[in-house]
């Protein structure tokens, strides 16, 4: 159930700040391996997808593998709703300010877009 944001920030703020300060360990492993990809920072955060959505784990993994070099040409559908509902876009950037580029066209095939 939902709780007032002030109460949640007060109770969980310290944990959030701790998690934000954890160092990235992606340089310890080959990013192109299954194990190594999981140490890379995901560039997908807080998607508005439905609970149990099967798309978001794959997109999260893709951002860990190709995030700062990734171009997403999205077809209209569920992922255009949770992936591009301005102003709350789930994609983020790395420490260099680089992240996935996302685009959507309602009337074009996304492969041609």
C-alpha angles and dihedrals in degrees: 000000000000122000130193109278093232091059093047093048090050094049099038103027095095092052091049092051091050092050092048091055096052111117120245112247100189093116090066094069139036105268091211093066126083092244095043095048090061091062092057118094110257112235092208116084134171101352116192091227122137118274109274094018110168096207099065099063089054093047090047090053091047090053090051091052102038106004105134091038096042125121115189117200098186127203116221111267141080095329091054088057099048093031101050114020100136129250095021103056113169095214118096138180136248125243090280092056093252123133145139119312110223130197137167134189122195096200105035132072105255091229089061095039 
